[in-house]
Amino acid sequence: MILRSAWLLVTTLAMGLASPQQLSQSFGGQTFGKQLKSVTQWNSLDFVFNSPQERQEALTAGRFIPENCIPLDMDVDYNSNAIRSRVFVTVPRFIEGIPATLGIISTQQGATGPLIEPYPNAAIQANPEDPRCEGIVSVFRTMIDECNRLWIVDTGKIGDRRICLPKIVAFDLRTDQIIHQYQIPASQLVCDVSLLVSILVDVRDPPPLGTCSNTMAYIADVTGAGLIVYDMSRGKSWRVTNKLMNPNPDYGTFTIANESFDLMDGMISMALSPKLPADIRTSDFTFNSAYGTAKPNKSPVLNDRLLFFHALASVAENAVRTSVLHNDTMWEEDVGANPRAFRVIGRRNSQSAPEAMDSNGNLYFGLLNQMAIGCWDSTTNYNPSNIRIVSQNLDTLQFPSGVKIVRNRKGVEELWVMTCRFQKIMTGTLNMNETNFRVQAIQVPELLGGSRSCRN
């Protein structure tokens, strides 16, 4: 589907906001706050095939089972083409029957929504069980960086079956060619338990002055309760663990729209604080009030940032300095080193899946049991009174599984959200005659009413 930035110029009427406490106690109204604008939606997914015959063969052979295809994440490419934009979608191979795990929302319309076109092509995804491991097996989440590169981490697994070792892959969006690959060593995984689901990229030498070669990537191991840190310039990775990456059994039950399921997933999502100004004074060196201030006699580390993260089965938000994560020597000696560098900065009223931070330090995340998008100004303490519900919709915001901050061609930041009604997948109540999957978006200035902060 071709998306033009003009559609986001449509404005909506502002509505009153409720506190998180009120929303957690009652689902009185259907909507609250600013309502996101629909980009596209599906009852079930369908894909671009070379011919109707090829599609039918895939259905007959079980290579395409529509009810198994669940979109989880998306990202938006505004910059590789001056005329059109592209929306990328991931469809993890939780199970067999998924013809493509990475695709683009195409211009072709199917019976249940726009067709997904495999990216960069169908051939690289057609044989996920190929032991040569030259293709793409399964992708949960993706990220586009400021160097116009699309990053994925291929889990190498179909369901619980390990087909290949996981690998990091980067595409040049101007040519749609793979420009970088790195296979994560087996020694950095927890046997066959590890599942690498989320990738966050930190370009430390961005354009126009940088060459994009000094790039760090952080990959969440959701079932192995760990983090893989990757240094692209050195072609090297290492594993980091901390107790805060584990799930909390007290929050392993999820209730969304009156349907409940259990899932003990650990570290699932990450976001980076804005970069520190190059001319910052030592006396001003504060990440945020929740994490703390550097020691007065210690100079700030160049390009240091906070990595925010949380487990899915948890209500705690955590943080660690990236300069701590970059000490590969320390982590290679002990994957659980420096435990006090990881801190709980506060707690929410709800579990959350993905999160993303804007350039002003506002963190956006789904509040699962409230069917809402929360926002926290990272200069404040992280607690329910400082978490603002910027959008709630009991129909369209059931399980936000993808959250992105994207800068459009005019330089305006936008919030993009994918929802997938995951509770219905887990409880077996998914009805393919209903709208189940949605992509929605809104410009951040409109969402925040023109303010730079989402502070209550």
C-alpha angles and dihedrals in degrees: 000000000000111000122195124197091233093079090067091062089078109107130213133206113263116241131199121273128231125209118252088248092057093047093049091053100046140016091203100149130037095231140027134180125357113347118229117235119246115246098173142327142196140203087203134345127262129179142220110261127181091245142353087256092057090050092050091049090052090051093048094047094046094244087120119042107165096203090057095057110096119171111218111171143013142186133191130235111203098156114052093073126033093210107042138027127216132217116209121207132194123212108186119214096240084156140353123290101064112124095193131018096189124040151141126249099250133210090246117099121217130193093270102031141309116332121250114235113208114246130252085354141318096252096066090056101035098091107039092163094057105129091212086073094213095133137055117278108181136343125193103177139007140196136202114209132204090264091066093252125139112217127198136168111218106214092206089219137107104204105315094335117107109220099163139357112272118262140191114233129187125193127199102231092205092061101018088228128134107253101172138025133174128178114216110230118248089233089069093056131079098244108271092330098082118100115181106205112156133046127194120186127206113195105200096183103039126174145302092041099018133068098222090238096114097073130149124196129198119201123192119222100207098186099029092051096229148100131240114211116201127194107200095192091059098032090232137127137186138186126247126190135185134165091246089068091066125094119253112232090213088067100038093107117079124197117191123167090348094306120113135199138163124240126162100199120158131202107002111152141037140182134185127228117236114277118268114251112258092235097050115143119234090237089058095050102126124138095192137316092259098053097039142234129292118253110276093239095051122088119223117263114245111258091001115161140168119256108211116200144160142185119246093234094055143070095212123106115208138190142195132178114255090223087066092052092050094063095100094172091060095047094045088057093046124005089201097050125139097016094175091063087073112075138183103233095186148306138265131212091242144036115260137199119194127015137185135188128219126219092265094058098259113144117212123197142156119259099211105198091041095049088226145116114245127200130199128190103224093214088070134066114278106244138116094269090059095044110093122203101226096174136010129176121163091205107037101033100056105142108346100216098171127042123173138170108215129183112220128213091273091055094252118137118235132194113226122190133186120197125192108176088238092176089069091051091051094046096042094240099116109139112201090201089068131069104266108161127047141177114203135171146178136181111260096230089056092045092053096040093247094308124129089218134054090209112143 
